[in-house]
Amino acid sequence: MRTDVFALRHIGIREEDLQPMLKTINVKNIEQLIVETIPDDIRLKEPLDLDAPMSEHEYLSHIQNLSEKNKVFKTYIGLGYHESFTPSVIKRNILENAGWYTAYTPYQAEIAQGRLEALLNFQTMISDLTGMELANASLLDESTAAAEAMSMLFEVRDRAQKKNNVVKFFVSEEILPQTLSLLQTRSTPIGIELVIGNHEEFSFTEDFYGALLQYPGKHGQVHDYAAFVAKAAEKNIKVAVAADILSLVLLTPPGEFGADVVVGTTQRFGIPLGYGGPHAAFFATKEAYKRNIPGRIIGVTKDTDGKRALRMALQTREQHIKRDKATSNICTAQVLLAVMAGMYAVYHGPKGLQYIANKVHSAAVTLADSLEKLGLYQLNTSYFDTIVVKADAAKVKPIAEKNEINFWYVDADTISISLNEATSLKDVQLIVDVFAEGLGKDTLILDELTTDNKIVSSVTRTSSFLDNVVFNSYHSETALMRYIKRLERKDLALNHSMISLGSCTMKLNAASEMLPLSMARWANIHPFVPIDQAEGYQIILKELEQDLTVITGFSGTSLQPNSGAQGEYAGLMAIRAYHESRGEGHRNICLIPSSAHGTNPASAVMAGMKVVVTKTDERGNIDVTDLREKAILHKDNLSALMVTYPSTHGVFESSIKEITKLIHDNGGQVYMDGANMNAQVGLTNPGTIGADVCHLNLHKTFAIPHGGGGPGVGPICVAEQLVPFLPGNPVIKTGGEKAITAISGAPWGSALVCLISYGYIKMLGESGLSNSTRTAILNANYIKNSLSGKFEVLYTGEKGRAAHEMIIDCRPFKEKGIEVSDIAKRLMDYGFHAPTVSFPVAGTLMIEPTESESVAELDRFISAMLSIREEIDEASIDNPNNALKNAPHTLEMITADEWQLPYSRQKAAFPLPYISENKFWPSVRRVDETYGDRNLICTCAPIEAYMEA
């Protein structure tokens, strides 16, 4: 075997495995399988025009050389992004640990208790620091979270406000510029009117439903908002506050002065800048809004034995139940980053955070005092970490850049300087030296940081925080390392076994793709530095955009959307802008097949479109007759069709080109959901199919790890007519000539993890990418045929083939008293994470093996499914006391003195021989979902609970 070919490491099937697999599928070769799976009229006739593949060694050398083109200056730009220190124990044991970064969203709670506990810590940290009753388990970035707050407060207007069409939302001029841009994007389609102004001059009239304040302001001034919030409450105006998380260690929490929502980012809790992301945002609110809060909430419940257990609470409400009634399309959080930020608080504890916050504040005060002694006027009267001085920017900037320092130049004579955790006395001295040189004066010599306080008493925090045991127990590296490991052992991730989730593509996240994330010259770049300081990033981002454009058959790409759901929204907003540019802004009808993922209708409504659902036929395909009728009926107002291809049912529909032509003939554009792109790359593409825009899930098809539910990246690739409308950014120019306003806060979204997809494409090349697709289709059909006769596959193509995934029907087993959830839980005893449960069809499992798995792993999964099938046959609806209904079985159960179940301990825990070699033990028994929703507890127990125990 060639050891320098990355594709042979990424693709799990070996040459010697092929013939037995092909025999099982009943084809002569893979090409025959592909011909029988993908319609000929959409097959690519030429290979993709991509660079030749690199070996892993060549790639790592290449990426190191590119990193050296980045200039890592000391950056004091601020604007929501600050350098911070990632504790090495967190970097090594979480960020670089496949046990954490390869896990899936914790829908199967029994094998995700570690991640769930880490996220409960995060929620507790946020609730404590913000002073709010409830926090979610993270959102995408601060700007997105602020937009979600605006939308949620719009949704919870009272009856009179809705009746009177109260639609005005006040935004303080102190808000971050990228947040304002995103608010503009989100407000217009749903009819919210933004009013930007000075909060001190705001007129509290009844035509406003909400307001957004920045705390501290974008240039550092700390305002006392208590009177504003009180007046707003009198007029039934609800207030959201975008707050700096580290400042809340020293400042009065917004919850204590009456805020309804508090949002922000936890980036400065040990998360690398990464040229803009990924970073975990936070969203905290009052318990009264628990049914309206966007994103995921981790809650406390109990298991079958009454033991405390954690789960995702209220988890299906947004997309899968509300669909086009959803107020948010949030589908991806930033779990890995939230886990890291939460562990930062665990490691440092309340006293450690106070030390860090006080040191940052002392550095800012020391700098302000020193610059004033040089004769410079400092504007902020109360501040935490940011000062604003009046100085000639034209004189200061070249001297600062010569000394490798970035400030934020507000205008020609105003400079903003935001200090951070990484700012030392030596750094403060250098800043003073720069200004002294600019003024032509002798510098001042600093001996130590001052202990003076410039935070006025009216906004000084007096309440305690992080009193829970978890934040006061693990302050040595040994202790934290063991705590992280203890949690990791409760979670089943890709480093243990295959995760065959349909539509989620849990493929190998290769170590060589991941290593650059830890390199300082990629990690420590602020997103708003001058472009020439990020030359390495610019090369990679432009090449990745170009490669994705080639792969999709389109004309342009934007990497800005930082999740698949944001990509959906961005694509629809580009279509909306295109119609408006042609004087056809009235086009607002979006056709969506009934089988679509729930984020599709939610995204369409957020983009100001009216959803019209089209039928699917008995084979699960789009009902072309029904689609034609509705396209023609709405031809004067048709905006778009949202279609997933291959279909959500795992089939390449042969009518797809007829469908896209039908939409174009009636004036619409075609949006293709890229969830199933792993079945297309190198063999067909959205451009060939006839789509106009698609989003790609880089965390699915292009190897960014799921991280337990994020980070994700959801770039959009567009046809020529939509290129001018690719999203922009108010600080750094990006996007098309007629760019829509921002989709995420940073110019290139979560740029740091784009390195992973860049490496994936560069090391696989055209042949590796197309062979990955072929192997994914091979593996899916191998499982399908191997389970044939025992499990019914619901939908197949015209020649009986599945695409890269398939749906097996578990509904017939109800006559035995067995539900699909029982099969999902029983798979845990066999060492597997369940495939996708009850989507897109209730009572089914959607299986997607990916190209990364070996035939041995596929066979283990097949053996597990066939063994479970035998257990189903043995079950009886009259006697539910069986291994399926009792699954999963914990170590505590198996080792208990008493065993009263009507089957053996071996059958419970070791039903097949392979399991004993690598047994994974679920840490709790089956969780009680309804109890958790009825008794919503979303923070750690207070310290008193441990004292009482």
N, C-alpha and C positions, 0 to 999 in steps of 0.2 A: 504494500500500500504506500502511496506517495504521502509522505509526512508533511509536505509543504503545500497541500491543497486543502484550504479551509472547508470547502464544500463536503469533503469526506468526514470532517469532524462535526459539521452542523447537521447533515442528513444522517439519520440513524440506520437506514436500511443498507446492508452490505450487498455486494454483487452476488454472493452465494445464496442470499436470501430470496432473490427475485423469482427463480423458477417455481419453488413451492408456493409462493404467494400468488403468482400469475395463474398457477394451476387451480388454486382455490377460487380465484376470481373468474376462471374460465376464459382467459385470453392468452394469445401467443406472446404478446409483448406489451410494454407500457403504452406504446404508440396506439395500439388497437384500443386500449382502455380510454385513452384521451379522445380518440375519434368517436367512440361510443358515448362519451360524456359531454363534450363541448360541441355545440353546433358548428358545422364547417364554415358557415358564412360569417362567423365572428372570429375565427382563428387568425392569428397573426401570420403573415406570409414571410416576414423577414425577422431575424433576431433583433433584440433591443440594441440600440446604439449606446452601449455603456463601456466604460474602461475595462481592460483585461483584469481579472481578479488578482489580488495581492495575497501573498501568504500571510500568516499571522505575524511572523517576525517582520516582514516588510511593512505591514500596516502599522505596527507599534512604533517602528522607526519613523515612518511617515507622519504619524500623528504627533510624535514628539517634536519633529522638525517644524511642523505647522504651529505647535503651541508656542515655539520660540519667536514666532512672528507677532504674538500678542505682547503688548507692553503692560505689565502689571504695576500701575502707579498706586500711590496712596491716594485713595479717592474719598473725598468729603462732599460729594454731590448730594447725598441724601435722597429726597423725594421718594421715600418709602423703601429704599434699598441701602443696606449698611453692611460693611464688612463685619464678620463675626468669627469666632473660633469654634470649629467643630472639635469637640473633645475626641482625642484619639480612640478612646475606648468605644465611643459611639460610631466613629468612622469605620473602625475595623470590624466591630461586631454587629453592625446594622447595615450601613451603607454598602459595605463590601462583602456582605454575608448573604449567600444565595438562600439561606433559610428564611431571611426576611424579604429580600427583593423579588423572589420568584413566586411568592404566595398569591392566591387569588382573593378577590373581594370576599369578606367573611359571611357569605350567605349560608354556609354550612357551619353553624356555630360550634358544634361539638368538636370540630377539629380546627378551630380558629380562636380558642380561648386566650392564647398569648397575645395575638394582635389586638383582640377585643379589649383586653386589659390595658394594653399600651394606649389604645385610643380613649378608653375611659379616663386614663390619667390625663391625656391631652384635654379632654372636655372639662375635667375638673380644674386643670390649670387655667383654662380660658375663663370658666365661670368665676373662679376666685379673683383673677386679675381684673376682669371687667366689672365685677360686682353684679353679674346677671344670674338669673335662675337656671338657665338652660343654654347649652352650647352644642353645636353639631361637631361631627368628627372631621371637619375641614372642608374647605372649598378650594377653588383653583388659584386665585390670587386676590389681593386686596380690592382691586378695581372691580372684578367680577362680583365679589362679596358685597360691595357697596351697591352695585346694580341689582343684586338679588334683594337687598334690603329695601331699595326703592320699590321694587315690584311687589314684595311681600306686603309692605305697608299700603300699597295701592289695593291689593286684594282684600285686606282686612278693614278697609273703610267701613264706617257704619252705614246703616240703611239710608239715612238722610243724605249722607255725602254721596252715595252712589246715585240716589234719586236726583240730586241736584247737580250731578256730573262734576263733582269737585275733582279736578285733575292736576292742579298745580303742585309742584314739588320744589321747595326752596333748596338751593345748593350754595353753601358758603363759598365765597371767592378764595377762601383759604384751602380749598380742596386740591388734591394732587392733580396735575394736568392730565395724566393718563386716566385717572378715575373719571374726570369730567368728560373726556372723550368717550369712554365706555357708557357713561350714563346717557350721553346723547344718542349713542347707537341703540341702546335698549329702550329709551323712552318713546321715541317717535312712533314706532310701529304699533304700540299698544295705547297710544293716545295720551301719554303723560306730557304735561307742559313744564319744562324746566325753567326756573327763574333763578338766575345767578346774581348774588349780591353780597353786601356786607351784613353780617348777622346782627351787628349793633344798630343797623338802620332798618331792619326788617319790620314790615308792617304785618302784624298778626291778624290777618283777615280770614274769613271763613271760606274763601275760595282756595285755600291750601289744605292738603291732607297730610303732608309730611315735610320733613327737612333733613338735611345731611350736613353735619359739622365735621371739621378735621381737628384732631386733638393729639398732640400740638398741631398748629397750623403748618402749611407746607414749607414755610420759612422759619419755623421753630417757635413762634410766639405761643405761649400757653395761655389760652383764654379761660376765664371762669364762666362756664356756660349755664350755671345753675338757674339764673334769672331767666335766661332765654328758654330753657326747657320748661320751667314753671309756667311762663306765659303761654307757651305753645300748648301745654296740657289744658289750660283754661279754654283754649279755642279748639280743642280736640285735634290738634296737629301733632302727629307722632314724630318722634325725633330719632334719627339714626346717627351714630357717632363713629367715624373712622378713626381708630386709635392706634398709636404706636405701642406695641406690646411691652417693650422694655420700659418705656416711660411710666407705665401703669404700676410699676414697682414703687414709684415715688409720688405719682399723681393720684388724686381722688378718682376712684373708678367711676366711669360714666353711669353705671347702675345706681350709684349712690346719689347722683344728682338727677335721676329720673329718666335716663335714656330708655327708649323702647327697644333699640337694637344697637349692638356694638360690633363692628367689623374691623378687620385689619389683616396683617400678615405676621406669621411667626418666623419669618426669614432670619431675623437677628437672634433667634434662639438656636444658634449653632448650625445654620444651613448655609452652604456656599452661595455666593452671589450668582455664579453660573451664567453671567451675561443676561440675567432676567428670570431664571427659573430652572427647575421647578421649585416652588416654595408653597408651604401649606398656609392657606388663608384661614381665618376663623370667623365664625358667625355666632353671636350670642344674643339671646333675646329673653323675653319673659315667658313663663310657662303657659300663659294664656294663648301664646302663638305656636304651641307645640305641634299642632296639626297643619301649620302653614310654613314651618321652617323648611328651607330648601336643603337638599343633601341628606346625608345619613346621620342618624343618631344612634349611639351605642347605649343600650339600656341593660339594667340588671333584672334578671328573672330567676327561675329555679328550674332544676331538671326533674326527671321522673322520681328521683329519690328525695326531692325537696332541697337538694343542695344548691347553693348559690351558683348561678351561671350567667354568662353575658351573651348578648345577641344584638343584632341590628334591629332597633325598634322602629315601628311604623314604616318598615322598609320599602313597601311596594306602593306607597300612596301616590307618589308623583307620576311616574311614567306608566306603570302597568294597570293602574286603576283609573286615574284621572285622564290619561292620554291627552286629548285635545282640550280638556278642562284644566290641565296642569298649569301652574303659574311658573314653573321652572322646568328646564330640560336637564338639570344636573344629573349626570350619570357617572361621572368620574370625580373622585375626590383626590387628595394628595396624601394618601395614607402613609407611604414610606417616610415622607417629609414630616408629617404630623407625629409619627412615632419618634423620629429623631428629635423633634422640638420638645415633645413631652419628656423624653429621656434627658434632654438638656436640663429641664427643670428638676427632674428626679435627681440628677447627678449633683447639681449645684444647691438645690434646696432653697428655701426662702432667704436664708442668710447669705448664701452665695449670690443669688440674684440681686440682693440689696447691695452687696459689695460691688458687683459689676455695674449696676445702675449708678451708684454713687461715684464710682471712678469715672464713668463717662461724663456725668454732670460736672465733676470737679475739673476734668480736662477742658470742658467748654467754658467754665467760669474763669479758669486760669488763662485761657486764650483770650477771652473777652477783655479781662483786666489788662493783659499785656498789650493788646492792640490799642486799647484806650490810652494807655501810657505813651504809646507811639503817636497819639493824636488822632486816631481813627474813631469815628462815631459809630457806636453799636446800637442798633435799633430795638432789639427785643428787650422788653422790661421784665418778662418772666419767661424762662426757657428751661428746657431739659438738656438737649444735646446740640442744638443748632443756634448759631448766632448769625446776624446779618450786619455787615459793616459797609459804610460808605467809603469807597476807594475807587481809583481809576483802574478799571478792569484791563484796559489796554496796556498798562504798565505792569500790572501784577501777573497777568496770565502767562506771558512768555517766561518770566522768572520762575513761576510755579511749575510750568511744564518742563523747564530745564532741570528742576529738582524732582521731577517725576511725581508731581502733585496735581490732582484735579479738584477744583472748587466748582460751585455752581454760580455762573455769572448771570444774575437776574436781569441786569441791564448794564449799560455802559459804566455806571458808577455805583453799582450795588452788587455785593458778593455774599453769597450764602455759604456757610461752612458747617457741615454736619459731622460731628465726631462720633466715635463708635467704640466698641469693645476692644478693638485692635489698636486704638490710639494710645501711645505711650507718652511719657514726659519728653522723650527725645523727639517724637513726632510733633508735639506742640511747639517745641523749640524751633524746629525746622520751619513750621508755618510762620512763626514770629520772624524768623530770619528772612523769609521770602518777602513779607510785607515791609520790613525795615529796608531791605534793598530797594524795593519799589518806591519807597518814600525818600530814599537817599539819606537814611538816618542810621546811626549805630543801633545794633540790635540789643535786646535785653537778654540777660542770662537768667534762665529759670532754674531754681534749685529743687523745687518740689511742686506738686499740685496743691492748689488751695483747698481748704475745706469750707469755703464760703458757699452759701446756698442762694440761688437766684430763682427759686420756685416760691411764689407768694403763698402765704399760709392758707389762704382760702381754697387753694387747689392742691394742698399737700395731703398725701395719703396718711390716714391714721388707723385704718382697719388692717387686721392681719390677713395673711393669705398662705396657701399651701400648708395648712396645718395637718393634713392627712399624713398617716404613717409613711406612705410610699415616698413622699417628698422629704422625709426626714430620716431615711434609713440606709441609703446607698451612696454615700459620699466618697468612699474610697474606690479606686479602680477595681480592686478585687470584688468588692461587694456589687458594684454595678455590672461587671462582666458576668457574674453568676446570676444576677437577676435577669439580665437580657437573655442568657442561655436558658434559664428556667422557663421564660415565656416562649422562647423559640421552640422548645421541645413540645409545647402544647399544640403547635401548628403544623399541619401537613402542607408542605410546599413542593415545588417541582424538583427539589433536590432529593426528595424521598421517592416519588413515583409519578407516573403520568397523570396529568390533569386534563381530561378529555372534554373540556367544556366547549360545546357548540357555540359558534359565533364569537368566541373569545380567544381562540388561537394561542394556547399556552405553550409556545415553542421555546426552544433553547435560547437563553440570553447568554451568549458566549462570553467567557471571561475576558477575552481580548477586546471585545466591544465595550466592556464595562470599565476596564482599567483606567482609561483616560479621565473618567469622572473624578478620580482622586488626584489628578495632576494639578498643581497650584496654578499653572498658567491657563488652565481652562476654568478652574473653579472660582478664581478671585477677580473676575472682570465685572464691573458695574454696567448695567444695560445702557446707561446714558453717557458713557465715555465717548470722546470723539472717535469717529469711525476708524481713523488711522491707528488707534491704539488697539484695535481688535481685528487686525488684518488676518490672523489665523482663523478666527471665528468667521469672518466675512468670506474667506475662501471656502470653508466647509459648508456654510449655510447656502451660499450660491450654488455650489456643486450638488448639494443634496436637493435643493429646489429643482435644478436642471435634471438630475437623475429621476426624481419623482415625476417630473413633467414627461420625460421620455417613457417611463414605465406605464403611465396612465394614458399616453397618446394625446395629451393636451398641449396647451401653449404657454401656461404659466402656473406658478405655485406660490402660495403663502404659507409659511410655517407658523404664523402667529397663533392660530387657535390652539389652546393648551389642553384640549380633550376632544374626544369624538363628538360629544354633544355640542361643543362650541364650534367644531368644524361644520356640523349640520347647519347650525344657525348662521355661520359666516357664509356658507354656500347660498343659503336662501336670501340673505341680505344682499349678496352680490347680484342675484337674479332680480330682486326687488329694485336695486339701483339701476340695473340695465333697462328694465321696463320703463322706469321713470325717465331715463335719459332719452327715450324714444317717444316721450309724451303719452306713455301707456301706463301711467301709475295706477290706473283703475284696475289693472289685472291683479287680482287678489285670491283667486281660487287655486287651492293646492289639492291635487288628487293624490290619495294615499291608499294603497291596498290594505285590506283589513288585517293582513298577516304582518304588517310592518312593526318594527321595534317601537316601543312606546315613546321613545325620544322623538321620533319623526313627527307625529302630530303636535307634540308639545313645542318643538322647534318652529313648526309652521305657524302656530298661534302667536308665539313670541315675535315672529317676523311680520306680524300684522296680516297674516293670511287666514282665509276661511277654509277649513278642512272639509273635503268631500271624500268619503270613504268609498272605495271600489271593491267589488266582490272578488273572491278567489273561487276557482272551480273545484270539483271533487278531487282533483289530483294535486291541489295546493298551488296551482299556477294562477297568475292574474287572469281574470275573466275578461278576455279581450273585447267581447261583445259589450259587456257592461261598461268597460273603460271607454270604448268608442262612443257609446251613447252619452256618457257624462262629459267627455271631452268636447263633443259637438254641442251639447246643451249649454256648456259654459264657455264656448270658444271666444266670445267677446271679452271675457274676464279671466280666461285661463292664464295662470301665472306659471305653475310648475307641476310636474309629477315627481313624487319621491318614490324611488324604486331601489330595492336591494337586489344585487346580482352577484353570484348566483342567488336565487331567492332565499328568503328566510327559512324556507323548508329544505334547503340544501340541494337545489336542482337548477341546472342551466336551462332556463326556459327558451325554447326554440323561437318563440314569437317576439323576442326582445327588440329586434330591429324594427319590426312592424309597430311595436308599441312606441318606440322613441320617435318614429316618423309620424305617427298619429298625433303625438303631442306637438311636434314642430308644425305640422300642417294646420293646427288650430291655435297657433300663436304662443304656445308655452315653451318653457325650457325644461330640460330633464336633469334632475338632481339624482345622482346615484349614491346610495349609502355604501361606503367602502368596507363595511364590517366583514364581508366575505372575500376581500381582495386576495387572500391567500390561495384562492382557487383560480386566480386570473394571471398573476404576475408571469410575464414571459410567454403566455399562451394566448391571451386575449387582453383587451383593456377597455376602459370606459369610453375612450375616444372612438374606438372601432365599433363599439356597441351603439353609439349615437348619443351618448350623454353629453351634457354641457358643463357639468361640474360634479366632482365627487369629493368627499372627504376621505382621508385615509386614517386608520387607527395605527399609528406607528407602534403603539404598545400591543398590537396584535400581529399584523403582517410583517412589520419591520423591526421586531425583536426588542423594543424597549420593554423591560420587565413590568409586570402588573403591580408589583410592590405592595400587594395586599389591597389594591383598589386605587392605584395612582402612584407614580406619575403617568400621565398619558399625554400624547400629542396628537392633534387631529387636523393636520394641514389640509387645505383645499387646493385641488388642481382644477384648472378651468380652461375652457375653450377660448379661442381668440377674442370673441366679442365680450367676454367677461373679464379679461385681463385688466382693463383700466380701473376696475372696481375692487381689486384686491385691497384688503384693509391696511390702513395707515397707522401712524402713531404721532401724537402731538409734539414729542420731544425730538425723536430721531426720525428723519424722513425714510419711509419705506412704503411699499404698496404700489398701487397703480396710479396713473395720471389723474384719475377721478376717484381716488381712494375713498371707500366708505370709512367712517370713524372706527375707532379701535374695537377689536373683539376681545383682546386681553391686554393686560397692563404693559407688558414689555414688547418692544418692537418685533422681536422674533420669538415671542412666547417663551416656552421652556427650552431655551437654546442648549443648555448643558446636555440634556439627554438626547438631543438631536445627534450628538456625536455617536451614539449607539447605532442608530439607523444608518448613519453615514458609513460606519465601519462594516455593518452588515452587508450593505450593497457593494462596497469596495472590495471586500474579501470574497464575496460570492461571485460577483460579476454576472454577466448575462447567462452563462451556462449554469452556474450554481443556483441563480434565482429561478430559472425555468425548471431545473431539475427538482428544486424544492417544491414547486407547485405540483409537478407530476407525482412526486412521492407522497405529498399530502393527499392527493386524490387516490393514489394506490392504497395507502394505509386505511383510508375511510372505507373503500370498497372491500378491502380484506376483512375488516371487522364486520361489515355488513353481511358478507357471504358466510363468514364463520358463525354468525349468530342466526343465520337463516334457518327457519323451521322452528326456532325456539322463541324468537322475538320478531314481531312484524314491523318492517320498515314502512312508515306511512307514505312517503313520497319518493319517487324516483324519476329519472329522466325518461325520455321516450324509449330508450333501449335498456331500461332497467338499472341504470347506473346512478350512484350518488355523486355529488360533487365532493367537496372536502369534508363534508359532515352529513349526518343523517339523523332522522327522528325515529325512535322506536316507540311503539304504542304500548303503554302499560295499563291502559284502561280495562282490557279484558280480565286482568287479574283481580279486579274488584269482586268478582264472583267467588274468589278465594279469601276475600277480606283484606287483600293487599293493595295498598295505595302506592303511587309512584314515590312518595316521600319515604316509605318503608324501604324501598330498593336503594334510594339515595343513602339512607342511614346505614343500611346493611353493608354497602360498599366500603364504609369506613372500617368495618371489621376485617375486610380483605385488603386493607392498606391503600385504598383509592379514594380520591375526591370524586364526588358524584359528577356526572355530566350535567349540562344545563337542565334544570327541572321545570317542567310545565311551561316552557317557552319554545316556540310560539304557540304551541297547542297544549292546553291543560291536560294533565295526566300522561305526559310523555317525557322521554329523555332525549336530548339532542347531543350526539356524540361527535367530537372532532379530535382525532388523534394527533394531528400535525405531522410534519416531515421529520421532526427531530427524534422520534421514538424508534427504538430498535424493535425487531420482530419478536424478541424475547419478551419485551414489555407489553407489546400488543397481545401476545399469547397469554401472558399473565392476566391481563384485563379480560380477555375472552373467556379464560377459564373461570374467572370470578363471576362473570355474568351468567355463564352456563350453570355454575354451581348454585347461584341464586335462583336460577330458573327451576332447578330441581327442588329447592326449598319452597318455592311458590307452589309447585305441584303437591308438596306434602302438607301445605297449609290448609286450614279449614276456616270458613267464615264463622262457624259455631265455636271455634276454640282459638281465640286470638293470642294465646300464650305460646308464641313461637319465636324463633330467632330473628325473623324479619320485624315483627312488631316490637320486640324488645331491644332492637339494635339502636345505637351502638352499645357494645359491651365494654365496660371500663376495666382497668386493672383492679380497681377496688372491688368490683363485683366478682371477678374471677378468683381473687385470692381471699374472699370472705370465708369465714368458718362454715357458714351455711350455704347450701346451693339447693334451691327448691324448684328450679325450672325443669320442664319435662324433656330437656335435651342436655347433652354433656357440656362441660366447660370447654372441652376441645372443640366441639361444633360451634360454640359461641365465639371463641376467640381465635381458633386455628383451624378453620374449615378446610383449608387446602395446605399441602406440605410447604409451599414456597413461603408462606407467611411467617413461619418460625425463624427464617433467616434474617428478617428485617421487620419485625412487628412494630406497627405504630399503634399506640394506645390513645383513643379519644379520652380527654381529661374529664369530661362530664357525660352523663347519660343524656337522653333526648331532652332538649330544652322545651319549656312551656311557653309557646309564643303568645297566647292570649293573656296569660298572667302578666307577662312583661308589658303588654300594651295597656292593661288595666291599671297597673301599678308602675307608672313610668318613673324610674330612678336612673339618672344619667350622669351621676358624679360618684366619685369614690366615697365610701363611708367616712363620716367624720372621725376624728381621733378618739372621741368619747366612746364610739362603738367598740374600739379595740380595748379601751381601758375597762369597759364593762365586762368584756369577754374574759 
